[in-house]
Amino acid sequence: MVRIAVLVSGGGTNLQALIDAQARGELKNGAIAAVISSKPGAYALERAEKAGIPGYVVARKEFSSNREMTLALVDKLKELDIGLVVLAGFMHILTEEMVAAYPNAILNVHPALIPSFCGAGYYGLHVHEAALAYGVKVTGATVHFVNEEPDGGPIVLQKAVEIQEGDTPEVLQRRVMEQAEWRILPRAVSLFCEGRLSVEGRTVHIKQDKESK
């Protein structure tokens, strides 16, 4: 059973999607063992408590740099015997020590179809503002492994979402969450925990489920 840690900074909507998936038995061979917030008082910690999941705080403001915070996070993750790290609305850039400690074992969900509207500065509503400003007809979400480049790791899953006439960034954000993020993030986590993901260069291969053969 893979022990999962979910890193959060705010409300924890993607965390809730994972909690709900776990309750439905959809995180095969994995269990959420910890929720770690970069802010004390984040609502995501309340979600964890309601689900009976231990919550921890590694507050960014207590460290002089992202590197110091990253090292503290790595220490906490190792202490908790974590096998998979999931970034779910975690609003800080982690330094290379995290990737070195968890190579191809950190998943992030991004609210666009990478490589569109991703990288430094593209987070939260900014992503959807950019998609609408560009006039694209389709957006979506991507789950990818984390490497040293923001939003630059190998892609695990993607799901497209159509943009509709009259969309605002807020309306589009909600649709992308409901139709894409909340579906593919639990799926990717389960695939990892089942040992069905392998990485070759930039390509993530998904092994067929033995039960479906």
N, C-alpha and C positions, 0 to 999 in steps of 0.2 A: 504494500500500500504506500503510494507516494504521498509524502507530507507536503502540502501546498501552503505557501505564504502569499497573501494578497496585500500589496502595498497601495496605500490610498492617501489622499490629501483632503478630500471633501465629503460630498454626500454619499458616495458609494453606490451609485445605481448599477454599475457593472459588477460590483461586489454582490449586490442583491441578486443579480442574474445568476451568479455562480452559486450562491446559497440556495436559491430556488432549484437550480439544476441538481445540486447535491441532494436536496430533499426528495427529488423525483427519481433518484438513483441513476442519474445520467453522468456522473463523474466516476467512470469505471476505474477501479484500482487506484483512486485518489481520494484524499480527504483534506478539506481546508483546516489546517492545524493552527493558523495564526493570521490575524489581520494587524498590519503595522502601519500606523499613521504618521505622517510628517508634521501633523498639527494636533495638539491636545484639543479635545472637544469636538473633533470632526464627527459629523453625524454617522459616518461609516462605522465608527466604533460602537455606536448604539445598535446598528444593524447586526454587528458581530455578537454583541452581548445578547441580543434577543434570540440569536440562533445558537447560543451556547458555545461560541467560538472565542478563544482567548484573544484579547486585544492588547496591543503594545503601542507605545509612542516613542519614536526616535525623531525628536523635533529639530527641524532644520535650523531654527533660531539659536539652538544651543551649540552650534558648531560654526567655526570661522570660515569654512569652505565646504563645497560639495564633496571634496575628497575626504575630509574628516567625517562628514555624515555617512558617506559610502562605506568607509571602513567600519564605522559603528554598526551600520546595517548588516554588513557581512558577518561581523562577530555575533550579532543577535540571531541571524539566520542559521549560522553553524551551530550555535548553542541550542537552537530549537530542532536541529536535525532536519532541515528543510531540503526537499529534493527538487522542487519547482517553485520559481518565483513568478508571480503574475502582477504586472503593473496595471492597475485599474483606476485611472484618474490620478496617477501619481505625478505631481507637478514639478519635479526636480530632476535635473540631469545627473545621472549616476556616472561616476568616473570608471576608468578601465578596471579597477580592482574588482568591481562587481561582476563584470563580464569574465574576468579571469577566474573568479571563484565559481561561477555558474555558466560555463560555456554551453551554448545551445540549451539552456535550462531556464531562460527568462523569457516570458511571453508578454507582449504589449498589444493592446488594441488601439488602433488609430481610426478616427472617423472620416476616412477618405480611402479611395482606391490608390494606394501607393503604386507608382511614384508620383501621383498627382497630389498637390496640396499637402506636402509633408516636409519634415525637417525643422530646423530652427525657426521658432516664431509661429508655427502652425499647431495650435492647440485650442481645445474648447470651441467657442463660437467663431474664433478667427478662421478655422478651417471651412466652416459653412459659409461665412461671409465671402471668403475667397472663391469658393465654388460658384456661388450665385453671381458674384461680380464677373467671373470669367464667362458665364453663360453656358456651362456644361449642362447636358441633358440627363446625365447619369452620374451619381456619386455612389457612396457606399461606405464600407468599413473593411479594415484589414487587420488580421492578427499575424504578427511576425515575431521571430526571435529577435532579441535585443543584442546588438553589437556596439562597437564604440561610436558609430555614426547615428545621430538621432533619426529614428524611423528608417534606418538603413539596413536592418538585418534581413535574413531570408524570410520570405513570405510563406506562412502556413496555410491560411484560408482567407478568401475574400468573398464578399457578397455585395452585389449591386443594388442600388436603390434609385428609383426614378425621381427626378426633380419635377415638381408640379408648378403650373402657372400660379403666381401669387405667393409662392413660398417666401417666408422670412427665415433668417438664420435660426431663430428659435424653433419654428415649426419643422424645419428641415433637420435640425439637431435631434428632435424627438423622434422623427420618423426613422432616421438612421440608427438610433439606439434600438428602437422597437423591432425594426425589420432586419437589422444586420448585426450590430454589436452584441446584443443580448442573445443572439442565436449562435454566432460563430465563436465567441469567446469560450463558452462552456464546451463546445465541440472540440476546439483545439486543445483545451486543458485535458479533456478525456483522452484524446488521441495520444498526447504526450504520456499520460499516466499508464496507458495501455501498452506503451512501448512501440507504437505504430508510426513514429516519425523518425526519419533519418535525413541528414543534411549532406548534400554533395555540392560543394561550391555555393552558389546562390539558390540552388533548387532544394526544396523540401519534398521528399518522397513520402507518400502515405501508404503504408502496407494495408492490404486488404484484411478485413476482419475475418478471422478463421471461421466464426460462426455463420458468416453470410456466404461462405463458399458452397 
